[in-house]
Amino acid sequence: MEATVNGCVFTTRKDKQKDRVEIDPQQLSEAMIKAENSGQRVIGWAHSHPNITVFPSHVDVGTQHNQQLYADPLFFGLIISCFNSDSELSQFFKSNQRVQLTCFQAEKDEMGQLISQQIPLFVIPVPSLDKTALTQVSKDILQMLFDEQLEAFNAVHSNTDSNFSPSFAYHSSIYTQNISLMVDRFGVPLMATLKDRLERNERLIQELSATEK
């Protein structure tokens, strides 16, 4: 059995603990309705593992198992490991950062314990980004991350008595640090990627124009 992924919907994290990710059931329901209205269905979920390996955690496997039980037996999970250093890469590239991707489902072993089972994944390159994908990558994801940070800051700030208290100053500095980190880790690489695509498209246009002449 094969499945083709034609799009994705980005959701905010319900649980913001470092060792787990949890999808808001309401947002998942809205994604399913959106897919059904377009003649498709939700067939998987994805999340990242910043600074750690790509292997699913026991929480990931449990979440995946529940999706296979209650959503679709063919439901699969994707994990993207990013900002994970590999010293061997520094021998060949300027950066030792690597990005890994795995696709998995959950199953039970002989002892009845849940384990992850890797399944084949094929990434089909596309020559260009459509308007929807471009908006998601360049605007929606970044806005969602900013909103998460602002929500966390406001939740803490609501418990402080004054904008001039040491507690407010401390949490303000943490908020500023997190925003700066997001711009550095996400915004800057994103703009560099979009700039590269623009320059490549401009060169392609020039080549095509020269061919027509």
Secondary structure by P-SEA (a helix, b strand, c coil): cbbbbcbbbbbcccccccccccccaaaaaaaaaaaaaacccccccccccccccccccaaaaaaaaaaaacccccbbbbbbbcccccccccccccccbbbbbbbbbbbbccccbbbbbbbbbbbbbbccccaaaaaaaacaaaaaaaaaaaaaaaaaaaaccccccaaaaaaaaaaaaaaaaaaaacaaaaaaaaaaaaaaaaaaaaaaaaaac
